[in-house]
Amino acid sequence: MAEATNPPTIPPPDKDKRGDLNLAIFRPLLTYVEKEFGREALTRFSSETGIPEDVLLRAQSWVMLSEVEKLLALTRELLGSDARFLEACAYDVVRSYGPLALVFRASTPLTSYKVLARTVHFASRISSYELEETSGHSVVLRYRSTKPESRLMCMSRQAQLPTMPLIWWGLTPARLRESKCIARGDDCCEYELKWSAPLAWRWPLVGALLGGAVALVARYFGVAHVGLYPLITGLVGAMIAFRRMVVQAHDFHEDTTERVGVLVKDNEAAVEEVMALHSRQEAFNSLMAERIEARTGTLEAMLTEIESTRARSEVALRGLSHDMNNPLQVAKILAHVVSESDDKDTAESGREIGEAVIKVEAQMKRLLDIATAADSAFALNTNRLEISGFVDRVRKNLQALAIARDIRISVFRTREAPEFVETDTLLFDRVIDNLISNAVKYTERGSIVVEIGGSPGQLAFKISDTGRGISPERLEKVFIGGLRDAKPLLGESHGIGLSNTIRLLDELSGRLEVMSKPNVGTTIWAYLPITPPKRDARPMRAVDVQEMLKRVVTIRSVANG
């Protein structure tokens, strides 16, 4: 068999790995890095941390703590100072809340810190917050983690926690005081946060005080009627305060409208996605219904054939048993006569013959009880298979198998394809089903192309995929059987699909060619005679595997393919 070159195989990432932290926590930091240093910096981070770049850019991706620690260390090294690292961790953090900021604004900063403590599990599977010593304008938070964390992790929290009051206009970041740190060996990280609200009456007060001062100076110089000065300047301060309140209300309205708009757009996108999913589900249900209907018909035909075979086998065995019973009875009578001979040795031989006949009768009874079908009694059941209907059936079956996968499907018939073939359709369907199921099973993304063509006297079925491919050493073995794949992309591998396909093709007088390259894909050609050669009944039976492979299988070289 021909061999192909085998490039080094890169193991795929472990997709089942359960993450510790949601990258949404570090979205401000990653946004800052991309803004200041470009996408190239994130590409380098992806390479050095092992986090795929598309995962690094998704807002809701889960990653391991060890990967986050590498990411923070690389970011700190790139930024050059703790101060800039803290700035990056809190960059535009209020905007990162998105529509959630509307929920926070309906409460108070203290309530928002309480909500943060209760919902931390949405962003972390390894940590929790406890609230202690709360008041109207302060709170003590204790952070605990089930895994050891670095100082950089603590600094990222210290950068973001004080920003909560910024959601409300007129408030400044909270003041944070750290008393414990996990990275320094404490049992938790403890933060005291204090914030203050601006005094609503500060401008009128300032105006009144300023007016009083002016009144005192004016009276000193003998100016009369200065008693209204504090009232007038107090009113001016109140007007300034009112104008600031109007401006803030306007800003609040615009920002709230913007965030509601984002929420509406996100909701529209979600509704469209659900509708698209519903449409795909309906298409899948329709395809599956057709596939189930086709399979039901095939199974019913198989069951009918099996029942007919069983009945014929039982009749044949009973007739054979009856025909054999007559000479056995004669043999028993003769053995009994011989056993009564006066000659001792002759009598002993008669008894032995009688016992042997009884054993043969027992074996015949066992055969009747089993009543199993004898393959050698039946020939293949040849029917006419129309190629036009066959092409449509292959397309629908392939679409049903790959409907939820990122795979492009193409099934077409060439001008060289025959109009029909004469074959055992049950066996031929099993061959084609094995080939297309294997293509989908080992193709994660890309395409599967099926070409149904032919040449004089035969049908050609070609299927090409962009799946994981098969290495040359494995390609030598997959047709023998028993070589299970521990990680198929779809369903379960029993290691018998291709070997059974070869056996069925041999029964149909067909042959198969294959060309495969790891991480590139596989192409298989199956050939079937339009009219099966005339021969005696040759049912599936025990054969020499190597001889069958030489007769049926050809492995094409990748270089020459």
C-alpha positions as CSV (number, residue, x, y, z in Angstrom):
1,M,0.0,0.0,0.0
2,A,1.2,3.5,-0.8
3,E,2.2,5.8,2.1
4,A,1.9,9.6,2.6
5,T,4.1,12.1,4.4
6,N,3.1,12.7,8.0
7,P,3.5,16.3,9.3
8,P,3.8,16.8,13.1
9,T,0.4,16.8,14.8
10,I,-0.5,19.7,17.1
11,P,-2.8,18.5,19.9
12,P,-6.0,20.4,20.1
13,P,-6.8,22.5,23.2
14,D,-8.8,20.9,26.0
15,K,-12.3,22.2,25.3
16,D,-13.8,20.7,28.3
17,K,-11.5,22.6,30.7
18,R,-13.7,24.5,33.3
19,G,-12.6,28.0,33.9
20,D,-12.0,29.8,37.2
21,L,-12.6,33.5,36.3
22,N,-14.7,35.3,33.7
23,L,-12.6,37.6,31.5
24,A,-15.3,40.3,31.8
25,I,-13.6,41.3,35.1
26,F,-10.5,42.2,33.1
27,R,-12.2,43.8,30.1
28,P,-11.2,47.4,31.1
29,L,-7.5,46.3,31.4
30,L,-7.6,44.5,28.0
31,T,-9.4,47.5,26.4
32,Y,-6.7,49.9,27.7
33,V,-3.9,47.7,26.4
34,E,-5.5,47.5,22.9
35,K,-6.1,51.2,22.9
36,E,-2.5,52.1,23.9
37,F,-0.5,49.3,22.2
38,G,-2.8,47.9,19.5
39,R,-4.1,44.4,18.7
40,E,-0.6,43.1,18.4
41,A,-0.1,43.3,22.2
42,L,-3.2,41.1,22.7
43,T,-1.9,38.7,20.1
44,R,1.3,38.4,22.0
45,F,-0.6,37.9,25.3
46,S,-2.6,35.1,23.6
47,S,0.6,33.3,22.5
48,E,2.4,33.6,25.9
49,T,-0.6,32.8,28.1
50,G,-2.1,30.0,26.0
51,I,-5.5,31.8,25.9
52,P,-6.8,31.7,22.3
53,E,-7.1,35.2,20.8
54,D,-10.8,34.8,20.0
55,V,-11.4,33.8,23.7
56,L,-9.3,36.8,24.9
57,L,-11.5,39.2,22.9
58,R,-14.9,37.7,24.0
59,A,-16.5,39.5,26.9
60,Q,-17.9,36.4,28.6
61,S,-15.1,33.8,28.2
62,W,-14.0,31.7,31.2
63,V,-10.3,31.0,31.8
64,M,-8.1,29.4,34.5
65,L,-6.5,31.4,37.3
66,S,-3.0,30.4,36.2
67,E,-3.7,31.9,32.7
68,V,-5.0,35.1,34.3
69,E,-1.9,35.4,36.5
70,K,0.3,35.2,33.4
71,L,-1.9,37.8,31.7
72,L,-1.6,40.2,34.6
73,A,2.2,39.7,34.9
74,L,2.6,40.4,31.2
75,T,0.4,43.5,31.4
76,R,2.3,44.9,34.4
77,E,5.6,44.4,32.6
78,L,4.3,46.2,29.5
79,L,2.8,49.1,31.5
80,G,6.0,49.7,33.5
81,S,4.6,50.9,36.8
82,D,2.0,50.0,39.5
83,A,0.3,53.4,39.0
84,R,-0.3,52.8,35.3
85,F,-1.4,49.2,36.0
86,L,-4.0,50.5,38.5
87,E,-5.1,53.1,35.9
88,A,-5.5,50.4,33.2
89,C,-7.5,48.1,35.5
90,A,-10.0,50.9,36.1
91,Y,-10.0,52.2,32.6
92,D,-13.6,53.3,31.5
93,V,-14.9,50.8,34.0
94,V,-18.3,52.4,34.4
95,R,-18.9,51.9,30.7
96,S,-18.0,48.2,31.1
97,Y,-21.1,47.8,33.3
98,G,-23.3,48.4,30.3
99,P,-27.0,48.3,31.0
100,L,-26.3,46.9,34.5
101,A,-25.4,50.5,35.5
102,L,-29.1,51.4,35.2
103,V,-29.9,48.8,37.9
104,F,-27.2,50.3,40.2
105,R,-28.5,53.8,39.7
106,A,-31.9,52.8,41.0
107,S,-30.3,52.2,44.4
108,T,-27.4,53.6,46.4
109,P,-23.6,52.9,46.4
110,L,-24.0,50.8,49.5
111,T,-26.7,48.7,47.9
112,S,-24.6,48.3,44.8
113,Y,-21.7,47.0,46.9
114,K,-24.1,44.5,48.5
115,V,-25.3,43.3,45.1
116,L,-21.6,43.0,44.0
117,A,-20.9,40.8,47.0
118,R,-23.9,38.5,46.4
119,T,-23.4,38.1,42.6
120,V,-19.6,37.5,42.5
121,H,-20.3,33.9,41.5
122,F,-21.4,35.1,38.1
123,A,-17.7,36.2,37.4
124,S,-15.7,33.8,39.6
125,R,-16.0,30.2,40.6
126,I,-13.2,30.4,43.2
127,S,-13.9,33.5,45.3
128,S,-16.5,35.2,47.4
129,Y,-17.1,38.5,49.3
130,E,-18.3,39.2,52.8
131,L,-19.8,42.6,54.0
132,E,-18.9,43.9,57.4
133,E,-19.5,47.2,59.3
134,T,-21.7,48.9,56.7
135,S,-23.0,52.4,57.0
136,G,-24.6,55.0,54.7
137,H,-21.2,56.0,53.2
138,S,-18.8,53.2,54.0
139,V,-18.4,49.4,53.8
140,V,-15.8,46.8,54.8
141,L,-15.4,44.0,52.2
142,R,-13.6,40.7,52.9
143,Y,-12.5,38.8,49.8
144,R,-11.7,35.1,50.0
145,S,-10.4,32.7,47.4
146,T,-10.1,28.9,47.2
147,K,-6.8,29.2,45.3
148,P,-3.6,31.2,46.1
149,E,-3.6,34.6,44.4
150,S,-0.8,37.1,43.5
151,R,-0.5,40.7,44.5
152,L,-1.4,41.8,41.0
153,M,-4.8,40.1,41.4
154,C,-5.3,42.1,44.6
155,M,-4.2,45.3,42.9
156,S,-6.7,44.8,40.1
157,R,-9.5,44.6,42.7
158,Q,-8.2,47.7,44.5
159,A,-8.4,49.6,41.2
160,Q,-12.0,48.6,40.4
161,L,-13.7,48.6,43.7
162,P,-13.5,52.4,44.4
163,T,-15.1,53.2,41.0
164,M,-18.6,52.1,42.0
165,P,-19.7,55.6,43.2
166,L,-18.8,57.0,39.7
167,I,-22.0,55.5,38.4
168,W,-23.9,58.4,40.1
169,W,-23.3,62.0,38.9
170,G,-21.5,64.2,41.3
171,L,-19.8,61.4,43.3
172,T,-16.1,60.8,43.3
173,P,-14.3,57.5,43.6
174,A,-14.4,55.8,47.1
175,R,-11.4,56.0,49.3
176,L,-9.9,52.5,49.8
177,R,-7.8,51.3,52.8
178,E,-6.3,47.9,52.8
179,S,-5.8,46.0,56.0
180,K,-5.2,42.4,54.8
181,C,-4.0,40.7,51.7
182,I,-4.1,37.0,50.6
183,A,-0.8,37.5,48.6
184,R,0.9,38.5,51.9
185,G,-0.2,35.4,53.7
186,D,-3.5,36.6,55.3
187,D,-6.6,34.5,55.3
188,C,-8.5,37.1,53.2
189,C,-8.2,40.5,51.5
190,E,-9.9,43.2,53.6
191,Y,-10.8,46.6,52.1
192,E,-12.5,49.6,53.8
193,L,-14.3,51.8,51.3
194,K,-15.6,55.3,52.1
195,W,-17.4,57.7,49.9
196,S,-19.1,61.1,50.3
197,A,-22.1,62.8,48.5
198,P,-21.8,66.4,47.6
199,L,-23.9,68.8,49.7
200,A,-27.0,69.9,47.8
201,W,-27.0,73.3,49.6
202,R,-23.3,74.2,49.4
203,W,-23.7,76.7,46.6
204,P,-26.5,78.7,48.3
205,L,-24.4,78.6,51.5
206,V,-21.3,79.8,49.7
207,G,-23.3,82.6,48.1
208,A,-24.8,83.7,51.4
209,L,-21.4,83.8,53.1
210,L,-19.9,85.7,50.3
211,G,-22.9,88.2,50.4
212,G,-22.4,88.6,54.2
213,A,-18.7,89.4,53.7
214,V,-19.5,92.0,51.1
215,A,-22.1,93.5,53.4
216,L,-19.6,93.8,56.2
217,V,-17.1,95.5,54.0
218,A,-19.8,97.9,52.5
219,R,-21.0,98.8,56.0
220,Y,-17.4,99.6,57.1
221,F,-17.2,102.1,54.3
222,G,-20.6,103.5,55.2
223,V,-22.7,102.0,52.5
224,A,-26.4,101.8,53.5
225,H,-29.0,99.1,52.8
226,V,-26.5,96.2,52.8
227,G,-28.9,93.7,54.6
228,L,-30.1,92.2,51.4
229,Y,-26.7,91.3,50.1
230,P,-26.5,87.8,51.8
231,L,-30.0,87.0,50.5
232,I,-29.2,88.1,46.9
233,T,-26.0,86.2,46.7
234,G,-27.6,83.2,48.4
235,L,-30.3,83.2,45.7
236,V,-27.5,83.4,43.0
237,G,-25.8,80.4,44.6
238,A,-29.2,78.5,44.6
239,M,-29.6,79.4,40.9
240,I,-26.1,78.0,40.2
241,A,-26.9,74.8,42.1
242,F,-30.2,74.5,40.3
243,R,-28.5,74.9,36.9
244,R,-25.9,72.3,37.8
245,M,-28.7,70.0,38.8
246,V,-30.5,70.6,35.5
247,V,-27.3,69.9,33.6
248,Q,-26.7,66.7,35.5
249,A,-30.3,65.6,35.0
250,H,-29.8,66.2,31.2
251,D,-26.6,64.2,31.2
252,F,-28.3,61.5,33.2
253,H,-31.1,61.4,30.7
254,E,-28.8,61.2,27.7
255,D,-26.6,58.5,29.2
256,T,-29.6,56.5,30.4
257,T,-31.2,56.8,26.9
258,E,-27.9,55.6,25.4
259,R,-27.7,52.6,27.7
260,V,-31.3,51.7,27.2
261,G,-30.7,51.9,23.4
262,V,-27.8,49.5,23.8
263,L,-30.0,47.2,25.9
264,V,-32.7,47.4,23.2
265,K,-30.2,46.5,20.4
266,D,-28.8,43.7,22.5
267,N,-32.4,42.4,23.0
268,E,-33.1,42.7,19.3
269,A,-30.0,40.8,18.5
270,A,-30.9,38.1,21.1
271,V,-34.4,37.8,19.6
272,E,-33.0,37.5,16.1
273,E,-30.6,34.8,17.3
274,V,-33.4,32.9,19.0
275,M,-35.5,33.2,15.8
276,A,-32.6,32.0,13.7
277,L,-32.1,29.1,16.2
278,H,-35.8,28.3,16.0
279,S,-35.5,28.3,12.1
280,R,-32.5,26.0,12.3
281,Q,-34.3,23.8,14.7
282,E,-37.3,23.5,12.4
283,A,-35.0,22.7,9.5
284,F,-33.2,20.1,11.6
285,N,-36.6,18.6,12.7
286,S,-37.7,18.4,9.1
287,L,-34.5,16.7,8.0
288,M,-34.5,14.4,10.9
289,A,-38.1,13.4,10.2
290,E,-37.2,12.6,6.6
291,R,-34.1,10.7,7.8
292,I,-36.1,8.8,10.4
293,E,-38.8,8.0,7.8
294,A,-36.1,6.7,5.4
295,R,-34.4,4.7,8.1
296,T,-37.7,3.3,9.2
297,G,-38.3,2.0,5.7
298,T,-34.9,0.5,5.6
299,L,-35.3,-1.1,9.0
300,E,-38.7,-2.5,8.0
301,A,-37.2,-3.9,4.8
302,M,-34.3,-5.4,6.8
303,L,-36.6,-6.9,9.4
304,T,-38.8,-8.4,6.7
305,E,-35.7,-9.9,5.0
306,I,-34.4,-11.2,8.4
307,E,-37.8,-12.7,9.2
308,S,-38.0,-14.3,5.8
309,T,-34.4,-15.6,6.1
310,R,-35.2,-17.0,9.6
311,A,-38.3,-18.7,8.4
312,R,-36.5,-20.3,5.4
313,S,-33.7,-21.3,7.6
314,E,-36.1,-23.0,10.1
315,V,-37.9,-24.8,7.3
316,A,-34.7,-25.9,5.7
317,L,-33.3,-27.2,9.0
318,R,-36.5,-29.0,9.9
319,G,-36.6,-30.7,6.4
320,L,-33.0,-31.6,6.7
321,S,-33.6,-33.0,10.2
322,H,-36.5,-35.0,9.0
323,D,-34.5,-36.4,6.0
324,M,-31.6,-37.3,8.3
325,N,-33.9,-38.9,10.9
326,N,-34.8,-41.8,8.6
327,P,-31.2,-43.1,8.0
328,L,-30.5,-42.5,11.7
329,Q,-33.5,-44.7,12.7
330,V,-32.2,-47.4,10.4
331,A,-28.8,-47.1,12.0
332,K,-30.3,-47.3,15.5
333,I,-32.2,-50.5,14.6
334,L,-29.2,-52.1,13.0
335,A,-27.1,-51.1,16.0
336,H,-29.6,-52.7,18.3
337,V,-29.6,-55.9,16.2
338,V,-25.8,-56.0,16.3
339,S,-25.7,-55.4,20.0
340,E,-27.7,-58.6,20.6
341,S,-25.2,-60.7,18.7
342,D,-23.8,-63.8,20.4
343,D,-20.3,-62.6,19.6
344,K,-19.2,-60.4,22.5
345,D,-17.0,-58.1,20.5
346,T,-19.7,-57.6,17.8
347,A,-22.3,-56.9,20.5
348,E,-20.0,-54.3,22.1
349,S,-19.5,-52.6,18.7
350,G,-23.3,-52.5,18.2
351,R,-23.8,-50.7,21.5
352,E,-21.1,-48.2,20.6
353,I,-22.8,-47.5,17.3
354,G,-26.1,-47.0,19.1
355,E,-24.6,-44.5,21.5
356,A,-23.0,-42.6,18.6
357,V,-26.4,-42.4,16.8
358,I,-28.0,-41.1,19.9
359,K,-25.4,-38.3,20.1
360,V,-26.0,-37.4,16.5
361,E,-29.8,-37.2,17.2
362,A,-29.1,-34.8,20.2
363,Q,-27.0,-32.5,17.9
364,M,-29.7,-32.4,15.3
365,K,-32.3,-31.4,18.0
366,R,-29.9,-28.6,19.1
367,L,-29.7,-27.3,15.5
368,L,-33.5,-27.2,15.4
369,D,-33.7,-25.3,18.6
370,I,-31.2,-22.7,17.4
371,A,-32.9,-22.4,14.0
372,T,-30.4,-20.0,12.7
373,A,-30.1,-18.7,9.1
374,A,-27.4,-20.4,6.9
375,D,-25.6,-17.7,4.8
376,S,-24.7,-20.2,2.2
377,A,-28.3,-20.8,1.3
378,F,-29.0,-17.3,0.0
379,A,-27.7,-15.0,-2.7
380,L,-27.6,-11.1,-2.6
381,N,-30.9,-9.4,-3.0
382,T,-30.3,-7.2,-6.1
383,N,-32.5,-4.2,-6.8
384,R,-32.4,-1.2,-9.2
385,L,-31.1,2.0,-7.5
386,E,-32.0,5.3,-9.2
387,I,-29.1,7.8,-8.9
388,S,-31.2,10.9,-8.9
389,G,-33.1,9.9,-5.8
390,F,-29.8,8.6,-4.3
391,V,-28.1,12.0,-4.7
392,D,-31.0,13.8,-2.9
393,R,-31.0,11.2,-0.1
394,V,-27.2,11.6,0.5
395,R,-27.5,15.4,0.6
396,K,-30.4,15.3,3.2
397,N,-28.6,12.7,5.4
398,L,-25.4,14.7,5.3
399,Q,-27.2,18.0,6.2
400,A,-29.0,16.3,9.1
401,L,-25.7,15.0,10.5
402,A,-23.9,18.4,10.2
403,I,-26.7,20.8,10.8
404,A,-25.3,22.1,14.2
405,R,-21.7,22.1,13.0
406,D,-19.6,24.8,11.3
407,I,-19.3,22.7,8.1
408,R,-20.2,23.6,4.5
409,I,-22.0,20.8,2.7
410,S,-21.8,20.2,-1.1
411,V,-23.3,17.2,-2.8
412,F,-23.5,17.1,-6.6
413,R,-23.8,14.7,-9.5
414,T,-21.5,14.9,-12.6
415,R,-22.5,14.2,-16.2
416,E,-20.6,10.9,-16.1
417,A,-22.8,9.5,-13.4
418,P,-25.0,6.6,-14.5
419,E,-28.8,6.8,-14.4
420,F,-29.0,3.7,-12.1
421,V,-27.1,0.8,-10.7
422,E,-28.2,-2.8,-10.0
423,T,-27.0,-3.7,-6.5
424,D,-28.1,-4.9,-3.1
425,T,-29.5,-1.6,-1.9
426,L,-29.5,-2.5,1.8
427,L,-25.7,-3.3,1.7
428,F,-24.9,-0.3,-0.5
429,D,-26.8,2.1,1.9
430,R,-24.7,0.8,4.8
431,V,-21.5,1.5,2.8
432,I,-22.5,5.1,2.0
433,D,-23.8,5.8,5.5
434,N,-20.5,4.6,7.0
435,L,-18.6,6.9,4.7
436,I,-20.6,10.1,5.3
437,S,-20.9,9.5,9.0
438,N,-17.1,9.1,9.3
439,A,-16.6,12.4,7.4
440,V,-18.9,14.3,9.8
441,K,-17.6,12.5,12.9
442,Y,-14.0,13.6,12.3
443,T,-14.6,17.1,10.8
444,E,-14.9,19.9,13.2
445,R,-15.1,22.8,10.8
446,G,-14.5,23.5,7.1
447,S,-16.3,21.6,4.4
448,I,-17.5,18.2,3.2
449,V,-17.9,17.7,-0.6
450,V,-19.6,14.7,-2.1
451,E,-19.2,14.0,-5.9
452,I,-21.3,11.3,-7.5
453,G,-19.9,10.4,-10.9
454,G,-18.9,7.4,-12.8
455,S,-17.0,5.9,-15.7
456,P,-18.0,3.2,-18.2
457,G,-19.6,0.3,-16.3
458,Q,-19.3,1.7,-12.8
459,L,-20.6,4.3,-10.3
460,A,-18.0,6.5,-8.5
461,F,-18.7,8.0,-5.1
462,K,-16.2,10.6,-3.9
463,I,-16.3,12.3,-0.5
464,S,-13.7,14.9,0.6
465,D,-13.5,16.5,4.1
466,T,-11.3,19.0,5.9
467,G,-11.2,16.9,9.1
468,R,-8.4,15.8,11.3
469,G,-7.1,13.3,8.7
470,I,-5.4,10.0,9.3
471,S,-1.6,9.4,9.7
472,P,0.0,6.8,7.4
473,E,0.7,4.3,10.2
474,R,-2.9,4.5,11.3
475,L,-4.2,4.4,7.8
476,E,-2.6,0.9,7.4
477,K,-4.7,-0.3,10.3
478,V,-8.1,1.3,10.2
479,F,-9.4,-1.1,7.6
480,I,-8.6,-4.1,9.7
481,G,-11.0,-3.2,12.6
482,G,-10.8,-2.9,16.3
483,L,-8.8,0.4,16.2
484,R,-11.0,2.7,18.3
485,D,-10.8,6.5,18.3
486,A,-11.0,7.7,21.9
487,K,-12.0,11.3,20.9
488,P,-14.3,11.4,17.9
489,L,-15.9,14.8,17.3
490,L,-19.4,13.3,16.9
491,G,-20.9,10.1,18.4
492,E,-18.8,7.2,19.6
493,S,-16.1,5.2,17.7
494,H,-16.1,1.4,17.9
495,G,-13.3,0.9,15.4
496,I,-15.3,-1.2,13.0
497,G,-16.8,1.3,10.6
498,L,-14.2,1.3,7.8
499,S,-13.4,-2.4,8.2
500,N,-17.1,-3.2,7.9
501,T,-17.4,-0.9,4.9
502,I,-14.6,-2.8,3.1
503,R,-16.3,-6.1,3.8
504,L,-19.6,-4.9,2.4
505,L,-17.9,-3.5,-0.7
506,D,-16.2,-6.8,-1.2
507,E,-19.6,-8.4,-1.1
508,L,-20.9,-5.9,-3.7
509,S,-17.8,-6.5,-6.0
510,G,-16.8,-2.9,-5.3
511,R,-13.5,-1.2,-4.4
512,L,-12.2,1.8,-2.4
513,E,-9.4,4.3,-2.7
514,V,-8.3,6.7,0.1
515,M,-6.0,9.6,0.5
516,S,-5.5,11.4,3.8
517,K,-3.2,13.9,5.5
518,P,-3.2,14.8,9.2
519,N,-4.7,18.2,10.0
520,V,-5.7,18.6,6.3
521,G,-8.4,16.1,5.6
522,T,-9.4,12.9,3.9
523,T,-10.7,11.9,0.4
524,I,-12.3,8.6,-0.3
525,W,-13.4,7.1,-3.6
526,A,-15.8,4.2,-3.6
527,Y,-16.5,2.4,-6.9
528,L,-19.4,0.0,-7.7
529,P,-20.2,-1.9,-10.9
530,I,-23.4,-0.7,-12.5
531,T,-24.4,-4.4,-13.1
532,P,-23.0,-6.9,-10.6
533,P,-21.1,-9.8,-12.1
534,K,-22.9,-13.0,-12.3
535,R,-21.7,-15.5,-9.7
536,D,-22.9,-18.1,-7.4
537,A,-24.3,-17.1,-4.0
538,R,-21.4,-15.7,-2.1
539,P,-22.6,-14.4,1.2
540,M,-20.5,-12.6,3.8
541,R,-18.3,-15.2,5.4
542,A,-15.0,-15.5,7.2
543,V,-12.2,-14.4,4.7
544,D,-8.5,-13.7,4.9
545,V,-8.5,-9.9,5.8
546,Q,-5.2,-9.2,4.1
547,E,-6.3,-10.8,0.9
548,M,-9.6,-8.8,1.0
549,L,-7.7,-5.5,1.6
550,K,-5.4,-6.2,-1.4
551,R,-8.5,-6.9,-3.5
552,V,-10.6,-3.9,-2.4
553,V,-8.4,-1.1,-0.9
554,T,-5.9,1.3,-2.6
555,I,-4.1,3.9,-0.5
556,R,-3.2,6.9,-2.7
557,S,0.0,8.8,-1.9
558,V,-0.6,12.4,-0.8
559,A,2.2,13.6,-3.0
560,N,0.7,12.0,-6.1
561,G,-3.0,12.6,-5.1
